[in-house]
């Protein structure tokens, strides 16, 4: 990969251009990383405290009462990003969309129950249970190698 840097004092903000012969997974991950920047993901507690969230500690992101929540083993936080923004930001990380309103950290899955017809029940660290919606079952089976 060839990288070039040009300093142009006349610019008001940083501009990044990616030129490639084809769009690949590596390019998509690079674009996702550039778009997200190095800004930490912030979680807001009910008492107004703001906490930077470590992605490895997050069990899942889910929609609730028109907000997006991030659940860890210790607490539940509100995040300002929408689920579709988080899905893009988490590209290249072990997270997968399991329903219209939920994204799960695959490193935190402790058990899968495939006995339910047409769906998958996932148990996460701490006993948290989530269900893969029928729409996402085929995709999840591919991701999990089932």
Backbone as a ProteinNet text record, in pm:
[ID]
protein_1_A
[PRIMARY]
XXXXXXXXXXXXXXXXXXXXXXXXXXXXXXXXXXXXXXXXXXXXXXXXXXXXXXXXXXXXXXXXXXXXXXXXXXXXXXXXXXXXXXXXXXXXXXXXXXXXXXXXXXXXXXXXXXXXXXXXXXXXXXXXXXXXXXXXXXXXXXXXXX
[TERTIARY]
85.1	0	90.2	60.1	135.7	63.1	135.5	76.4	151.6	77	136.6	72.5	148.7	98.7	132.6	33.5	53.3	3.7	86.2	48	-1.2	-125.7	-184	-246.1	-173.8	-223.1	-355.8	-390.8	-514.7	-639.3	-623.9	-739.6	-792.7	-926	-986.9	-1003.1	-1002.2	-1011.1	-932.3	-905.9	-831	-917.4	-858	-926.9	-849.9	-919.5	-855.6	-918.3	-834.2	-879.5	-816.8	-899.1	-848.8	-867.2	-758	-762.3	-720.4	-804.9	-780.7	-832.2	-770.8	-819.8	-952.4	-983.6	-1108.2	-1143.5	-1273	-1319.1	-1305.3	-1231.5	-1208.7	-1248.1	-1245.6	-1275.6	-1172.7	-1047.6	-942.1	-970.3	-1014.2	-1046.6	-1166.6	-1269.2	-1387.1	-1349.4	-1261.4	-1216.4	-1139	-1055.5	-980	-1073.6	-1172	-1268.3	-1347.9	-1387.8	-1461.6	-1377	-1251.2	-1159.6	-1137.7	-1119.3	-1099.5	-1223.8	-1340.9	-1465.9	-1489.3	-1456.6	-1476.8	-1371.8	-1254.8	-1147	-1103.3	-1032.3	-987.9	-1075.2	-1191.5	-1281.1	-1333.9	-1327	-1378.6	-1530.9	-1583.8	-1727.9	-1767.4	-1859.3	-1896.9	-2029.8	-2034.9	-2156.9	-2203	-2333.2	-2389.3	-2473.1	-2442.7	-2519.9	-2639.8	-2736.1	-2855.4	-2823.7	-2713.3	-2677.3	-2600.7	-2584.4	-2516.3	-2368.1	-2314.6	-2173.3	-2147.5	-2037	-1997.4	-1875.7	-1880.4	-1774.2	-1728.4	-1596.6	-1551.5	-1568.6	-1628.3	-1656.5	-1549.1	-1503.8	-1412.7	-1498.6	-1473.7	-1555.8	-1554.7	-1441.8	-1434.1	-1526.2	-1557.3	-1641.8	-1791	-1825.1	-1965.9	-2021.1	-2133.4	-2201.3	-2284.3	-2359.5	-2450.1	-2489.9	-2534.4	-2597	-2740	-2836.1	-2974.6	-3057.6	-3166.8	-3258.5	-3361.3	-3387.7	-3488.9	-3540.5	-3671.9	-3734.5	-3672.9	-3654.5	-3599.3	-3455.7	-3387.9	-3245.9	-3169.7	-3038.5	-2953.2	-2875.8	-2877	-2810	-2690.9	-2590.3	-2475.1	-2475.2	-2479.6	-2482.5	-2348.8	-2295.3	-2176.5	-2220.2	-2129.4	-2162.9	-2200.9	-2136.3	-2156.9	-2276.9	-2304.5	-2406	-2460.7	-2565	-2622.3	-2604.9	-2555.8	-2529.3	-2610.7	-2638.2	-2698.5	-2585.3	-2591.5	-2492.5	-2564.3	-2492.4	-2553.6	-2562.9	-2485	-2487.6	-2612.9	-2659	-2769.2	-2711.4	-2796.2	-2748.2	-2679.4	-2731.1	-2667.3	-2529.6	-2511.8	-2380.3	-2283.9	-2334.2	-2250.9	-2212.5	-2305.8	-2277.2	-2160.3	-2160.3	-2048.7	-1919.9	-1931.7	-1813.9	-1750.4	-1832	-1784.5	-1738.2	-1740.2	-1689.2	-1543.8	-1509.5	-1373.3	-1356.9	-1461.2	-1462.7	-1557.1	-1545.9	-1629.8	-1773.3	-1842.7	-1981.9	-2067	-2190.6	-2280.9	-2422	-2492.5	-2632.5	-2714.7	-2795.2	-2876.5	-3025.6	-3062.5	-3201	-3202.5	-3320.2	-3334.6	-3287.7	-3300	-3271.5	-3157.3	-3070.1	-2966.1	-2838.7	-2725.3	-2592.6	-2522.5	-2463.3	-2405.4	-2254.9	-2181.2	-2037.7	-2019.7	-1968.6	-1955.1	-1854.5	-1760.9	-1665.5	-1733	-1849.9	-1921.6	-2031.7	-2042.9	-2143	-2090.6	-2168	-2125.8	-2201.1	-2320.2	-2398.1	-2495	-2523.9	-2622.4	-2725	-2852.3	-2958.6	-3025	-3001.5	-3056	-3183.2	-3232.2	-3347.8	-3478.5	-3479.7	-3600.9	-3615.6	-3734.9	-3758.1	-3751.4	-3660.9	-3653.5	-3579.8	-3521	-3449.9	-3333	-3248.2	-3134.7	-3140.3	-3126.3	-3116.9	-2969.5	-2918.8	-2779.6	-2775.8	-2684.4	-2660	-2524.7	-2521.9	-2400.5	-2344.3	-2223.2	-2159.9	-2256.4	-2264.2	-2353.7	-2495.7	-2520.6	-2653.8	-2751.6	-2707.8	-2796	-2838.3	-2968.7	-3021	-3073.4	-3034.6	-3085.2	-3128.3	-3215.9	-3265.8	-3228.6	-3181.8	-3152.4	-3285	-3324.2	-3451.5	-3441.7	-3554.3	-3557.3	-3487.9	-3498.7	-3438	-3285.4	-3225.2	-3079.7	-3023.5	-3109.1	-3063	-2962.5	-2993.8	-2904.9	-2768	-2770.2	-2645.4	-2564.9	-2631.9	-2562	-2503.2	-2573.3	-2519.8	-2392.4	-2390	-2270	-2155.3	-2185.3	-2082.6	-2026.7	-2113.7	-2072.8	-2021.1	-2031.9	-1983.8	-2072	-2201.8	-2295.2	-2356.4
-115.8	0	122.8	214.3	338.1	446.6	519.7	625.5	754.9	861.1	991.9	1093.9	1194.9	1303	1435.5	1520.5	1654.1	1754.2	1849.7	1954.4	2074	2113.5	2227.2	2320.6	2425.1	2517.7	2584.8	2591.9	2658.3	2576.8	2446.3	2363.3	2396.8	2391.2	2419.5	2293.4	2175	2049.3	1942	1832.7	1723.1	1653.1	1622.8	1554	1427.7	1313.9	1187	1133	1096.9	1036.9	898.7	798.8	662.3	625.9	589.9	546.2	400.2	317.8	174.1	112.3	4.9	-58.9	-133.3	-173.7	-245.4	-230.2	-239.8	-232.8	-372.1	-378.5	-505.9	-491.5	-601.7	-598.5	-513.1	-520.2	-438.9	-290.1	-251	-110.7	-67.9	-154	-121.8	-101.9	-187	-172.5	-42.6	-9.2	116	236.2	235.2	345.6	357.8	243.9	244.2	302.1	261.8	311.5	461.9	508.6	651.4	731.4	678.4	748.6	758.1	653	652.3	735.8	746.5	819.1	745.5	813.6	753.1	796.5	852.9	899.2	779.5	785.6	674	669.1	552.5	536.5	575.8	669.3	721	663.6	624.6	575.5	675.6	704.5	801.9	729	753.5	694.4	782.7	728.8	804.5	925.1	918.6	1029.8	1140.3	1126.6	1228.5	1204.3	1101.2	1068.3	1011.2	1052.6	1002.2	912.8	793.9	695.3	647.8	646.7	585.3	434	374.4	230.8	153.3	45.4	-47.5	-145.8	-160.1	-249.2	-392.5	-439	-576.8	-599.8	-494.1	-507.2	-503.7	-456	-443.5	-580	-618.2	-742.3	-724.5	-613.3	-589.5	-443.1	-401.2	-271.5	-301.4	-228.3	-255	-127.9	-126.2	-13.1	-31.6	78.1	75.4	216.5	233.6	364.5	474.1	446.4	540.4	582.3	510.3	532.6	406	419.7	303	281.8	160.9	125.8	34.6	46.2	-43.3	-115.1	-247.6	-325.1	-392.7	-372.7	-444.7	-536	-612.9	-698.4	-612	-495.6	-409.5	-316.8	-261.7	-156.7	-146.1	-63.6	-30.5	119	156	295.4	334.5	463	516.2	566.7	536.2	588	676.8	772.2	868.7	819.6	718.8	667.1	583.6	581.2	494.9	356.5	255.1	118.5	103.8	168.1	155.5	221.9	329.1	392.9	302.3	239.7	145.5	26.3	-22.6	-137.5	-104.3	15.4	57.2	72.8	135.2	160.5	30.2	-71.3	-197.9	-296.1	-254.7	-341.4	-374.5	-500.5	-542.5	-582.1	-565.3	-608.4	-727.8	-807.1	-928.1	-898.8	-812.2	-780.3	-818.9	-861.2	-899.4	-852.7	-809.8	-770.4	-897.4	-911.6	-1031.9	-1004.4	-877	-839.4	-692.7	-645.2	-505.1	-410.4	-453	-363	-409.5	-499	-550.9	-591.8	-554.9	-594.4	-661.4	-779.4	-860.3	-874	-874.2	-900.6	-1052.1	-1104.1	-1249.1	-1310.2	-1230.2	-1281.7	-1307.9	-1251.8	-1266.7	-1371.9	-1445.2	-1552.4	-1673.7	-1720.5	-1836.8	-1963.2	-1948.8	-2066.6	-2031	-2131.4	-2117.5	-2227.8	-2192.8	-2292.5	-2293.2	-2399.2	-2411	-2493.7	-2536.5	-2625.6	-2553.5	-2422.1	-2347.3	-2342	-2370.2	-2373.8	-2233.2	-2215	-2089.7	-1977.6	-2000.5	-1894.1	-1952.8	-1865.7	-1906	-1824.2	-1892	-1821.2	-1817.8	-1697.5	-1679.3	-1640.6	-1701.9	-1661.5	-1592.2	-1473.7	-1394.6	-1400.8	-1352.7	-1345.2	-1280.4	-1333.9	-1278.7	-1330	-1427.4	-1485.5	-1404.9	-1303.7	-1223.1	-1308.1	-1313.2	-1393.4	-1302.3	-1331.1	-1258	-1359.3	-1316.5	-1404.3	-1347	-1435.2	-1395.9	-1400.4	-1288.9	-1288.4	-1374.5	-1421.5	-1512	-1451.4	-1321.8	-1251.7	-1265.1	-1278.3	-1281	-1420.8	-1523.3	-1657.7	-1711.8	-1702.8	-1757.3	-1687.5	-1555.9	-1478.8	-1517.9	-1534.9	-1571	-1710.3	-1803.7	-1937.8	-1936.1	-1850.9	-1836.8	-1777.4	-1673.7	-1608.4	-1704.1	-1783	-1875.4	-2007.9	-2030.4	-2155	-2274.2	-2252.3	-2362.4	-2420.1
0	0	0	-85	-97.1	-17.2	68.3	150.1	122.6	96.5	71.8	163.6	204.3	289	222.5	207.4	153.2	256.3	291.8	385.8	304.4	325.3	255.6	358.9	399.2	501.7	466.4	339.7	298.6	332.3	358	391.4	530.3	544.1	674	758.3	694.8	766.7	692.3	759.8	699.3	595.7	482.8	374.8	340.6	332.7	300.1	172	76.8	-48.1	-58.7	-86	-102.8	-249.6	-315.3	-455	-459.2	-517.6	-517.8	-647.9	-695.5	-818.2	-798.5	-673.9	-646.1	-498.5	-470.1	-331.1	-269.1	-157	-88.9	57.3	129.3	272.9	345.8	302.4	363.8	344.9	226.1	198	280.7	290.7	371.5	517.8	570.3	709.2	726.9	630	635.5	635.3	547.3	540.7	670.4	724.2	850.1	962.6	966.7	1068.4	1053.8	931.1	907.4	944.6	910.7	940.9	1091.1	1163.3	1308	1378.5	1315.7	1380.1	1505.3	1589	1713.4	1830.7	1797	1901.9	1980.9	2112.3	2192.5	2187	2208.1	2217.7	2358.8	2371.6	2502.9	2548.2	2675.5	2737.8	2842.4	2844.1	2936.3	3040.5	3167.3	3276.8	3306.9	3380.1	3416.8	3504.3	3580.5	3668.6	3595.8	3461.1	3382.4	3363.1	3423.6	3409.9	3270.5	3211.1	3079.6	3097.5	3037.1	3052.7	2914.8	2887.2	2762.2	2771.7	2670.1	2672.2	2596.9	2657.2	2591	2512.9	2384.5	2301.9	2352.1	2403	2453.3	2572.8	2647.3	2765.3	2731.6	2613	2574.2	2534.3	2594.9	2560.1	2434.3	2432.7	2321.1	2314.9	2197.8	2177.1	2136.1	2190.6	2155.2	2164.8	2090.8	2093.8	2202.9	2275.7	2382.2	2403.3	2396.9	2418.8	2332	2204.2	2106.6	2135.4	2223.7	2252	2216.3	2208.3	2188.7	2317.4	2366.9	2492.3	2463.7	2548.5	2546.2	2680	2677.2	2800.2	2823.1	2943.1	2987.1	3101.2	3156.2	3270	3389.7	3404	3520.1	3509.4	3390.3	3379.6	3237.8	3224	3094	3073.4	2956	2922.8	2800.4	2787.2	2665.8	2577.6	2449.1	2354.9	2254.5	2198.5	2108	1964.3	1928.5	1792.6	1769.2	1646.9	1605.6	1577.6	1573.3	1550.3	1415	1311.7	1180.2	1180.5	1258.8	1270.5	1346.7	1452	1528.2	1441.9	1360.9	1274.9	1181.1	1124.5	1038.7	1118.4	1234.4	1318.2	1367.9	1390.1	1444.5	1337.7	1210.9	1104.1	1135.1	1125.1	1157.8	1303.5	1382.3	1522.8	1533.2	1639.4	1649.8	1694.8	1623.2	1652.5	1533	1559.2	1450.7	1483.8	1380.9	1395.2	1404.4	1510	1527.4	1510.5	1508	1483.2	1441.8	1409.1	1368.6	1478.7	1603.5	1715.2	1804.8	1754.6	1844.2	1769.2	1828.1	1780.6	1897.9	1874	1981.1	1962.2	2076.3	2076.3	2072.4	1961.4	1944.8	2041.4	2093	2191.5	2325.6	2346.8	2473.9	2469.8	2359	2349.6	2425	2523.2	2602	2564.4	2502.6	2463.2	2351.7	2268.1	2161.3	2176.6	2161.3	2164.9	2028.2	1952.9	1818.3	1815.1	1931.6	1936.2	1903.1	1913.3	1880.5	1729	1680.1	1536.1	1477	1381.1	1307.4	1376.2	1492.3	1561.1	1640.2	1688.8	1771.9	1900.5	2014.3	2142.1	2180.6	2206.1	2246.8	2392.7	2466	2603.5	2605.2	2664.1	2671.9	2812.4	2828.8	2960.6	3058.9	3178.5	3280.1	3270	3180.5	3169.4	3086.7	3015.7	2931.3	2811.8	2784.9	2675.1	2565.7	2441.7	2325.6	2220.6	2131.8	2026.6	1890.3	1804.2	1667	1591.6	1531.3	1460	1335.6	1288	1172.8	1051.8	1039	926	925.4	1042.7	1056	1085.1	1097.2	1133.5	1031.8	905	801.9	807.6	818.9	826.3	950.7	1064.1	1188.8	1179.3	1117.8	1103	1019.1	916.6	835	916.4	992.6	1076	1178.9	1240.5	1345.4	1291.4	1161.8	1101.5	1134	1145.6	1177.3	1051.2
[MASK]
++++++++++++++++++++++++++++++++++++++++++++++++++++++++++++++++++++++++++++++++++++++++++++++++++++++++++++++++++++++++++++++++++++++++++++++++++

